[in-house]
């Protein structure tokens, strides 16, 4: 059966996210640009956030899922407000749901060795439409 032991995946928190973005730019956090480990970890983190589970401090210094969601919303055109963005909680929840579905689709594409096109481009288009509405 398909299974992965989460303890061997490492951590993907705010420090690892900062290193990734600083070295490769913001597009490095799109699902099709993430390596397998980060992709699986972000899927797990998004599931926790969407299920309302709190962050377990034993997992490291913060989840990367929320900062990635906010960054992608910002790049998709969300209004800037000082150093942050102005987005309603409902919109953020919908964006995280869209990101979660896209991440899971990318995982399945890799497992089945399917080339269905860049999932990141579709995600950014979807986020853009979400912000417009």
Chimera marker file (.cmm) of the C-alpha trace (Angstrom):
<marker_set name="trace">
<marker id="1" x="0.000" y="0.000" z="0.000" r="1" g="1" b="0" radius="0.5"/>
<marker id="2" x="1.059" y="3.586" z="-0.493" r="1" g="1" b="0" radius="0.5"/>
<marker id="3" x="2.433" y="4.940" z="2.727" r="1" g="1" b="0" radius="0.5"/>
<marker id="4" x="5.101" y="7.301" z="3.965" r="1" g="1" b="0" radius="0.5"/>
<marker id="5" x="6.464" y="7.711" z="7.476" r="1" g="1" b="0" radius="0.5"/>
<marker id="6" x="6.124" y="11.409" z="8.317" r="1" g="1" b="0" radius="0.5"/>
<marker id="7" x="9.076" y="11.347" z="10.695" r="1" g="1" b="0" radius="0.5"/>
<marker id="8" x="11.487" y="10.730" z="7.808" r="1" g="1" b="0" radius="0.5"/>
<marker id="9" x="10.212" y="13.731" z="5.845" r="1" g="1" b="0" radius="0.5"/>
<marker id="10" x="11.844" y="16.312" z="8.072" r="1" g="1" b="0" radius="0.5"/>
<marker id="11" x="10.329" y="19.726" z="8.784" r="1" g="1" b="0" radius="0.5"/>
<marker id="12" x="8.844" y="22.432" z="6.622" r="1" g="1" b="0" radius="0.5"/>
<marker id="13" x="8.226" y="25.456" z="8.779" r="1" g="1" b="0" radius="0.5"/>
<marker id="14" x="8.810" y="29.156" z="8.521" r="1" g="1" b="0" radius="0.5"/>
<marker id="15" x="12.655" y="28.941" z="8.602" r="1" g="1" b="0" radius="0.5"/>
<marker id="16" x="12.778" y="26.351" z="5.800" r="1" g="1" b="0" radius="0.5"/>
<marker id="17" x="10.240" y="28.369" z="3.816" r="1" g="1" b="0" radius="0.5"/>
<marker id="18" x="12.329" y="31.534" z="4.153" r="1" g="1" b="0" radius="0.5"/>
<marker id="19" x="15.447" y="29.714" z="2.923" r="1" g="1" b="0" radius="0.5"/>
<marker id="20" x="13.543" y="28.301" z="-0.046" r="1" g="1" b="0" radius="0.5"/>
<marker id="21" x="12.077" y="31.663" z="-1.091" r="1" g="1" b="0" radius="0.5"/>
<marker id="22" x="15.347" y="33.551" z="-0.560" r="1" g="1" b="0" radius="0.5"/>
<marker id="23" x="17.299" y="31.058" z="-2.656" r="1" g="1" b="0" radius="0.5"/>
<marker id="24" x="14.832" y="30.328" z="-5.479" r="1" g="1" b="0" radius="0.5"/>
<marker id="25" x="12.143" y="33.053" z="-5.384" r="1" g="1" b="0" radius="0.5"/>
<marker id="26" x="8.430" y="32.989" z="-4.599" r="1" g="1" b="0" radius="0.5"/>
<marker id="27" x="7.564" y="30.621" z="-7.458" r="1" g="1" b="0" radius="0.5"/>
<marker id="28" x="9.525" y="27.903" z="-5.655" r="1" g="1" b="0" radius="0.5"/>
<marker id="29" x="6.515" y="27.411" z="-3.349" r="1" g="1" b="0" radius="0.5"/>
<marker id="30" x="4.111" y="26.514" z="-6.151" r="1" g="1" b="0" radius="0.5"/>
<marker id="31" x="3.091" y="22.837" z="-5.895" r="1" g="1" b="0" radius="0.5"/>
<marker id="32" x="4.839" y="21.774" z="-9.104" r="1" g="1" b="0" radius="0.5"/>
<marker id="33" x="8.080" y="23.438" z="-7.946" r="1" g="1" b="0" radius="0.5"/>
<marker id="34" x="8.235" y="21.864" z="-4.471" r="1" g="1" b="0" radius="0.5"/>
<marker id="35" x="10.283" y="18.740" z="-3.914" r="1" g="1" b="0" radius="0.5"/>
<marker id="36" x="8.470" y="15.568" z="-2.863" r="1" g="1" b="0" radius="0.5"/>
<marker id="37" x="9.169" y="15.994" z="0.851" r="1" g="1" b="0" radius="0.5"/>
<marker id="38" x="7.959" y="19.583" z="1.020" r="1" g="1" b="0" radius="0.5"/>
<marker id="39" x="4.921" y="18.710" z="-1.069" r="1" g="1" b="0" radius="0.5"/>
<marker id="40" x="3.873" y="15.939" z="1.331" r="1" g="1" b="0" radius="0.5"/>
<marker id="41" x="4.522" y="18.106" z="4.383" r="1" g="1" b="0" radius="0.5"/>
<marker id="42" x="2.523" y="21.049" z="3.033" r="1" g="1" b="0" radius="0.5"/>
<marker id="43" x="-0.357" y="18.688" z="2.241" r="1" g="1" b="0" radius="0.5"/>
<marker id="44" x="-0.356" y="17.475" z="5.831" r="1" g="1" b="0" radius="0.5"/>
<marker id="45" x="-0.160" y="21.024" z="7.199" r="1" g="1" b="0" radius="0.5"/>
<marker id="46" x="-3.021" y="22.243" z="5.015" r="1" g="1" b="0" radius="0.5"/>
<marker id="47" x="-5.186" y="19.326" z="6.146" r="1" g="1" b="0" radius="0.5"/>
<marker id="48" x="-4.520" y="20.267" z="9.771" r="1" g="1" b="0" radius="0.5"/>
<marker id="49" x="-5.330" y="23.940" z="9.176" r="1" g="1" b="0" radius="0.5"/>
<marker id="50" x="-8.515" y="23.189" z="7.258" r="1" g="1" b="0" radius="0.5"/>
<marker id="51" x="-9.617" y="20.699" z="9.919" r="1" g="1" b="0" radius="0.5"/>
<marker id="52" x="-9.094" y="23.326" z="12.640" r="1" g="1" b="0" radius="0.5"/>
<marker id="53" x="-6.243" y="21.510" z="14.366" r="1" g="1" b="0" radius="0.5"/>
<marker id="54" x="-3.754" y="23.664" z="16.228" r="1" g="1" b="0" radius="0.5"/>
<marker id="55" x="-0.050" y="23.640" z="15.502" r="1" g="1" b="0" radius="0.5"/>
<marker id="56" x="1.866" y="21.084" z="17.578" r="1" g="1" b="0" radius="0.5"/>
<marker id="57" x="4.980" y="22.799" z="18.974" r="1" g="1" b="0" radius="0.5"/>
<marker id="58" x="6.874" y="19.494" z="18.711" r="1" g="1" b="0" radius="0.5"/>
<marker id="59" x="6.699" y="19.871" z="14.915" r="1" g="1" b="0" radius="0.5"/>
<marker id="60" x="8.962" y="22.909" z="14.848" r="1" g="1" b="0" radius="0.5"/>
<marker id="61" x="8.648" y="26.691" z="14.595" r="1" g="1" b="0" radius="0.5"/>
<marker id="62" x="5.418" y="27.165" z="12.686" r="1" g="1" b="0" radius="0.5"/>
<marker id="63" x="3.713" y="25.723" z="9.678" r="1" g="1" b="0" radius="0.5"/>
<marker id="64" x="4.654" y="26.811" z="6.170" r="1" g="1" b="0" radius="0.5"/>
<marker id="65" x="1.066" y="26.343" z="4.929" r="1" g="1" b="0" radius="0.5"/>
<marker id="66" x="-0.381" y="29.646" z="6.130" r="1" g="1" b="0" radius="0.5"/>
<marker id="67" x="2.552" y="31.825" z="4.962" r="1" g="1" b="0" radius="0.5"/>
<marker id="68" x="2.505" y="30.084" z="1.560" r="1" g="1" b="0" radius="0.5"/>
<marker id="69" x="-1.238" y="30.680" z="1.259" r="1" g="1" b="0" radius="0.5"/>
<marker id="70" x="-0.842" y="34.372" z="2.073" r="1" g="1" b="0" radius="0.5"/>
<marker id="71" x="2.136" y="34.768" z="-0.259" r="1" g="1" b="0" radius="0.5"/>
<marker id="72" x="0.269" y="33.185" z="-3.162" r="1" g="1" b="0" radius="0.5"/>
<marker id="73" x="-2.804" y="35.336" z="-2.505" r="1" g="1" b="0" radius="0.5"/>
<marker id="74" x="-0.544" y="38.383" z="-2.551" r="1" g="1" b="0" radius="0.5"/>
<marker id="75" x="1.038" y="37.345" z="-5.843" r="1" g="1" b="0" radius="0.5"/>
<marker id="76" x="-2.419" y="36.637" z="-7.295" r="1" g="1" b="0" radius="0.5"/>
<marker id="77" x="-3.425" y="40.255" z="-6.701" r="1" g="1" b="0" radius="0.5"/>
<marker id="78" x="-4.817" y="40.567" z="-3.163" r="1" g="1" b="0" radius="0.5"/>
<marker id="79" x="-4.835" y="44.161" z="-1.917" r="1" g="1" b="0" radius="0.5"/>
<marker id="80" x="-1.762" y="45.178" z="0.045" r="1" g="1" b="0" radius="0.5"/>
<marker id="81" x="-2.247" y="46.667" z="3.486" r="1" g="1" b="0" radius="0.5"/>
<marker id="82" x="1.022" y="47.935" z="4.926" r="1" g="1" b="0" radius="0.5"/>
<marker id="83" x="3.345" y="44.936" z="5.171" r="1" g="1" b="0" radius="0.5"/>
<marker id="84" x="0.469" y="42.474" z="4.837" r="1" g="1" b="0" radius="0.5"/>
<marker id="85" x="-2.532" y="41.856" z="2.639" r="1" g="1" b="0" radius="0.5"/>
<marker id="86" x="-6.206" y="42.649" z="3.085" r="1" g="1" b="0" radius="0.5"/>
<marker id="87" x="-8.140" y="39.399" z="2.733" r="1" g="1" b="0" radius="0.5"/>
<marker id="88" x="-11.272" y="38.105" z="4.426" r="1" g="1" b="0" radius="0.5"/>
<marker id="89" x="-11.110" y="34.880" z="6.438" r="1" g="1" b="0" radius="0.5"/>
<marker id="90" x="-13.575" y="33.212" z="4.070" r="1" g="1" b="0" radius="0.5"/>
<marker id="91" x="-11.361" y="34.042" z="1.112" r="1" g="1" b="0" radius="0.5"/>
<marker id="92" x="-8.305" y="32.754" z="2.948" r="1" g="1" b="0" radius="0.5"/>
<marker id="93" x="-10.124" y="29.504" z="3.752" r="1" g="1" b="0" radius="0.5"/>
<marker id="94" x="-11.160" y="29.084" z="0.108" r="1" g="1" b="0" radius="0.5"/>
<marker id="95" x="-7.600" y="29.818" z="-1.020" r="1" g="1" b="0" radius="0.5"/>
<marker id="96" x="-6.187" y="27.217" z="1.379" r="1" g="1" b="0" radius="0.5"/>
<marker id="97" x="-8.771" y="24.708" z="0.145" r="1" g="1" b="0" radius="0.5"/>
<marker id="98" x="-7.778" y="25.390" z="-3.469" r="1" g="1" b="0" radius="0.5"/>
<marker id="99" x="-4.101" y="25.093" z="-2.538" r="1" g="1" b="0" radius="0.5"/>
<marker id="100" x="-4.767" y="21.822" z="-0.703" r="1" g="1" b="0" radius="0.5"/>
<marker id="101" x="-6.587" y="20.312" z="-3.692" r="1" g="1" b="0" radius="0.5"/>
<marker id="102" x="-3.822" y="21.465" z="-6.036" r="1" g="1" b="0" radius="0.5"/>
<marker id="103" x="-1.088" y="20.056" z="-3.789" r="1" g="1" b="0" radius="0.5"/>
<marker id="104" x="-2.888" y="16.716" z="-3.536" r="1" g="1" b="0" radius="0.5"/>
<marker id="105" x="-3.365" y="16.653" z="-7.313" r="1" g="1" b="0" radius="0.5"/>
<marker id="106" x="0.358" y="17.258" z="-7.790" r="1" g="1" b="0" radius="0.5"/>
<marker id="107" x="1.142" y="14.371" z="-5.422" r="1" g="1" b="0" radius="0.5"/>
<marker id="108" x="-1.107" y="12.010" z="-7.390" r="1" g="1" b="0" radius="0.5"/>
<marker id="109" x="0.332" y="13.235" z="-10.709" r="1" g="1" b="0" radius="0.5"/>
<marker id="110" x="3.827" y="12.410" z="-9.506" r="1" g="1" b="0" radius="0.5"/>
<marker id="111" x="2.829" y="9.017" z="-8.159" r="1" g="1" b="0" radius="0.5"/>
<marker id="112" x="1.076" y="8.071" z="-11.406" r="1" g="1" b="0" radius="0.5"/>
<marker id="113" x="3.784" y="9.756" z="-13.490" r="1" g="1" b="0" radius="0.5"/>
<marker id="114" x="1.209" y="11.909" z="-15.268" r="1" g="1" b="0" radius="0.5"/>
<marker id="115" x="2.049" y="15.089" z="-17.103" r="1" g="1" b="0" radius="0.5"/>
<marker id="116" x="-1.192" y="17.059" z="-16.853" r="1" g="1" b="0" radius="0.5"/>
<marker id="117" x="0.462" y="20.444" z="-17.180" r="1" g="1" b="0" radius="0.5"/>
<marker id="118" x="1.808" y="22.830" z="-14.581" r="1" g="1" b="0" radius="0.5"/>
<marker id="119" x="-0.451" y="22.806" z="-11.528" r="1" g="1" b="0" radius="0.5"/>
<marker id="120" x="1.072" y="26.068" z="-10.316" r="1" g="1" b="0" radius="0.5"/>
<marker id="121" x="-0.249" y="28.075" z="-13.270" r="1" g="1" b="0" radius="0.5"/>
<marker id="122" x="-3.766" y="26.754" z="-12.742" r="1" g="1" b="0" radius="0.5"/>
<marker id="123" x="-3.542" y="27.486" z="-9.027" r="1" g="1" b="0" radius="0.5"/>
<marker id="124" x="-2.517" y="31.095" z="-9.609" r="1" g="1" b="0" radius="0.5"/>
<marker id="125" x="-5.327" y="31.552" z="-12.128" r="1" g="1" b="0" radius="0.5"/>
<marker id="126" x="-7.819" y="30.127" z="-9.622" r="1" g="1" b="0" radius="0.5"/>
<marker id="127" x="-6.527" y="32.363" z="-6.841" r="1" g="1" b="0" radius="0.5"/>
<marker id="128" x="-6.786" y="35.378" z="-9.138" r="1" g="1" b="0" radius="0.5"/>
<marker id="129" x="-10.429" y="34.568" z="-9.859" r="1" g="1" b="0" radius="0.5"/>
<marker id="130" x="-11.076" y="34.011" z="-6.160" r="1" g="1" b="0" radius="0.5"/>
<marker id="131" x="-9.719" y="37.465" z="-5.317" r="1" g="1" b="0" radius="0.5"/>
<marker id="132" x="-11.755" y="39.137" z="-8.067" r="1" g="1" b="0" radius="0.5"/>
<marker id="133" x="-14.957" y="37.663" z="-6.698" r="1" g="1" b="0" radius="0.5"/>
<link id1="1" id2="2" r="1" g="1" b="0" radius="0.2"/>
<link id1="2" id2="3" r="1" g="1" b="0" radius="0.2"/>
<link id1="3" id2="4" r="1" g="1" b="0" radius="0.2"/>
<link id1="4" id2="5" r="1" g="1" b="0" radius="0.2"/>
<link id1="5" id2="6" r="1" g="1" b="0" radius="0.2"/>
<link id1="6" id2="7" r="1" g="1" b="0" radius="0.2"/>
<link id1="7" id2="8" r="1" g="1" b="0" radius="0.2"/>
<link id1="8" id2="9" r="1" g="1" b="0" radius="0.2"/>
<link id1="9" id2="10" r="1" g="1" b="0" radius="0.2"/>
<link id1="10" id2="11" r="1" g="1" b="0" radius="0.2"/>
<link id1="11" id2="12" r="1" g="1" b="0" radius="0.2"/>
<link id1="12" id2="13" r="1" g="1" b="0" radius="0.2"/>
<link id1="13" id2="14" r="1" g="1" b="0" radius="0.2"/>
<link id1="14" id2="15" r="1" g="1" b="0" radius="0.2"/>
<link id1="15" id2="16" r="1" g="1" b="0" radius="0.2"/>
<link id1="16" id2="17" r="1" g="1" b="0" radius="0.2"/>
<link id1="17" id2="18" r="1" g="1" b="0" radius="0.2"/>
<link id1="18" id2="19" r="1" g="1" b="0" radius="0.2"/>
<link id1="19" id2="20" r="1" g="1" b="0" radius="0.2"/>
<link id1="20" id2="21" r="1" g="1" b="0" radius="0.2"/>
<link id1="21" id2="22" r="1" g="1" b="0" radius="0.2"/>
<link id1="22" id2="23" r="1" g="1" b="0" radius="0.2"/>
<link id1="23" id2="24" r="1" g="1" b="0" radius="0.2"/>
<link id1="24" id2="25" r="1" g="1" b="0" radius="0.2"/>
<link id1="25" id2="26" r="1" g="1" b="0" radius="0.2"/>
<link id1="26" id2="27" r="1" g="1" b="0" radius="0.2"/>
<link id1="27" id2="28" r="1" g="1" b="0" radius="0.2"/>
<link id1="28" id2="29" r="1" g="1" b="0" radius="0.2"/>
<link id1="29" id2="30" r="1" g="1" b="0" radius="0.2"/>
<link id1="30" id2="31" r="1" g="1" b="0" radius="0.2"/>
<link id1="31" id2="32" r="1" g="1" b="0" radius="0.2"/>
<link id1="32" id2="33" r="1" g="1" b="0" radius="0.2"/>
<link id1="33" id2="34" r="1" g="1" b="0" radius="0.2"/>
<link id1="34" id2="35" r="1" g="1" b="0" radius="0.2"/>
<link id1="35" id2="36" r="1" g="1" b="0" radius="0.2"/>
<link id1="36" id2="37" r="1" g="1" b="0" radius="0.2"/>
<link id1="37" id2="38" r="1" g="1" b="0" radius="0.2"/>
<link id1="38" id2="39" r="1" g="1" b="0" radius="0.2"/>
<link id1="39" id2="40" r="1" g="1" b="0" radius="0.2"/>
<link id1="40" id2="41" r="1" g="1" b="0" radius="0.2"/>
<link id1="41" id2="42" r="1" g="1" b="0" radius="0.2"/>
<link id1="42" id2="43" r="1" g="1" b="0" radius="0.2"/>
<link id1="43" id2="44" r="1" g="1" b="0" radius="0.2"/>
<link id1="44" id2="45" r="1" g="1" b="0" radius="0.2"/>
<link id1="45" id2="46" r="1" g="1" b="0" radius="0.2"/>
<link id1="46" id2="47" r="1" g="1" b="0" radius="0.2"/>
<link id1="47" id2="48" r="1" g="1" b="0" radius="0.2"/>
<link id1="48" id2="49" r="1" g="1" b="0" radius="0.2"/>
<link id1="49" id2="50" r="1" g="1" b="0" radius="0.2"/>
<link id1="50" id2="51" r="1" g="1" b="0" radius="0.2"/>
<link id1="51" id2="52" r="1" g="1" b="0" radius="0.2"/>
<link id1="52" id2="53" r="1" g="1" b="0" radius="0.2"/>
<link id1="53" id2="54" r="1" g="1" b="0" radius="0.2"/>
<link id1="54" id2="55" r="1" g="1" b="0" radius="0.2"/>
<link id1="55" id2="56" r="1" g="1" b="0" radius="0.2"/>
<link id1="56" id2="57" r="1" g="1" b="0" radius="0.2"/>
<link id1="57" id2="58" r="1" g="1" b="0" radius="0.2"/>
<link id1="58" id2="59" r="1" g="1" b="0" radius="0.2"/>
<link id1="59" id2="60" r="1" g="1" b="0" radius="0.2"/>
<link id1="60" id2="61" r="1" g="1" b="0" radius="0.2"/>
<link id1="61" id2="62" r="1" g="1" b="0" radius="0.2"/>
<link id1="62" id2="63" r="1" g="1" b="0" radius="0.2"/>
<link id1="63" id2="64" r="1" g="1" b="0" radius="0.2"/>
<link id1="64" id2="65" r="1" g="1" b="0" radius="0.2"/>
<link id1="65" id2="66" r="1" g="1" b="0" radius="0.2"/>
<link id1="66" id2="67" r="1" g="1" b="0" radius="0.2"/>
<link id1="67" id2="68" r="1" g="1" b="0" radius="0.2"/>
<link id1="68" id2="69" r="1" g="1" b="0" radius="0.2"/>
<link id1="69" id2="70" r="1" g="1" b="0" radius="0.2"/>
<link id1="70" id2="71" r="1" g="1" b="0" radius="0.2"/>
<link id1="71" id2="72" r="1" g="1" b="0" radius="0.2"/>
<link id1="72" id2="73" r="1" g="1" b="0" radius="0.2"/>
<link id1="73" id2="74" r="1" g="1" b="0" radius="0.2"/>
<link id1="74" id2="75" r="1" g="1" b="0" radius="0.2"/>
<link id1="75" id2="76" r="1" g="1" b="0" radius="0.2"/>
<link id1="76" id2="77" r="1" g="1" b="0" radius="0.2"/>
<link id1="77" id2="78" r="1" g="1" b="0" radius="0.2"/>
<link id1="78" id2="79" r="1" g="1" b="0" radius="0.2"/>
<link id1="79" id2="80" r="1" g="1" b="0" radius="0.2"/>
<link id1="80" id2="81" r="1" g="1" b="0" radius="0.2"/>
<link id1="81" id2="82" r="1" g="1" b="0" radius="0.2"/>
<link id1="82" id2="83" r="1" g="1" b="0" radius="0.2"/>
<link id1="83" id2="84" r="1" g="1" b="0" radius="0.2"/>
<link id1="84" id2="85" r="1" g="1" b="0" radius="0.2"/>
<link id1="85" id2="86" r="1" g="1" b="0" radius="0.2"/>
<link id1="86" id2="87" r="1" g="1" b="0" radius="0.2"/>
<link id1="87" id2="88" r="1" g="1" b="0" radius="0.2"/>
<link id1="88" id2="89" r="1" g="1" b="0" radius="0.2"/>
<link id1="89" id2="90" r="1" g="1" b="0" radius="0.2"/>
<link id1="90" id2="91" r="1" g="1" b="0" radius="0.2"/>
<link id1="91" id2="92" r="1" g="1" b="0" radius="0.2"/>
<link id1="92" id2="93" r="1" g="1" b="0" radius="0.2"/>
<link id1="93" id2="94" r="1" g="1" b="0" radius="0.2"/>
<link id1="94" id2="95" r="1" g="1" b="0" radius="0.2"/>
<link id1="95" id2="96" r="1" g="1" b="0" radius="0.2"/>
<link id1="96" id2="97" r="1" g="1" b="0" radius="0.2"/>
<link id1="97" id2="98" r="1" g="1" b="0" radius="0.2"/>
<link id1="98" id2="99" r="1" g="1" b="0" radius="0.2"/>
<link id1="99" id2="100" r="1" g="1" b="0" radius="0.2"/>
<link id1="100" id2="101" r="1" g="1" b="0" radius="0.2"/>
<link id1="101" id2="102" r="1" g="1" b="0" radius="0.2"/>
<link id1="102" id2="103" r="1" g="1" b="0" radius="0.2"/>
<link id1="103" id2="104" r="1" g="1" b="0" radius="0.2"/>
<link id1="104" id2="105" r="1" g="1" b="0" radius="0.2"/>
<link id1="105" id2="106" r="1" g="1" b="0" radius="0.2"/>
<link id1="106" id2="107" r="1" g="1" b="0" radius="0.2"/>
<link id1="107" id2="108" r="1" g="1" b="0" radius="0.2"/>
<link id1="108" id2="109" r="1" g="1" b="0" radius="0.2"/>
<link id1="109" id2="110" r="1" g="1" b="0" radius="0.2"/>
<link id1="110" id2="111" r="1" g="1" b="0" radius="0.2"/>
<link id1="111" id2="112" r="1" g="1" b="0" radius="0.2"/>
<link id1="112" id2="113" r="1" g="1" b="0" radius="0.2"/>
<link id1="113" id2="114" r="1" g="1" b="0" radius="0.2"/>
<link id1="114" id2="115" r="1" g="1" b="0" radius="0.2"/>
<link id1="115" id2="116" r="1" g="1" b="0" radius="0.2"/>
<link id1="116" id2="117" r="1" g="1" b="0" radius="0.2"/>
<link id1="117" id2="118" r="1" g="1" b="0" radius="0.2"/>
<link id1="118" id2="119" r="1" g="1" b="0" radius="0.2"/>
<link id1="119" id2="120" r="1" g="1" b="0" radius="0.2"/>
<link id1="120" id2="121" r="1" g="1" b="0" radius="0.2"/>
<link id1="121" id2="122" r="1" g="1" b="0" radius="0.2"/>
<link id1="122" id2="123" r="1" g="1" b="0" radius="0.2"/>
<link id1="123" id2="124" r="1" g="1" b="0" radius="0.2"/>
<link id1="124" id2="125" r="1" g="1" b="0" radius="0.2"/>
<link id1="125" id2="126" r="1" g="1" b="0" radius="0.2"/>
<link id1="126" id2="127" r="1" g="1" b="0" radius="0.2"/>
<link id1="127" id2="128" r="1" g="1" b="0" radius="0.2"/>
<link id1="128" id2="129" r="1" g="1" b="0" radius="0.2"/>
<link id1="129" id2="130" r="1" g="1" b="0" radius="0.2"/>
<link id1="130" id2="131" r="1" g="1" b="0" radius="0.2"/>
<link id1="131" id2="132" r="1" g="1" b="0" radius="0.2"/>
<link id1="132" id2="133" r="1" g="1" b="0" radius="0.2"/>
</marker_set>
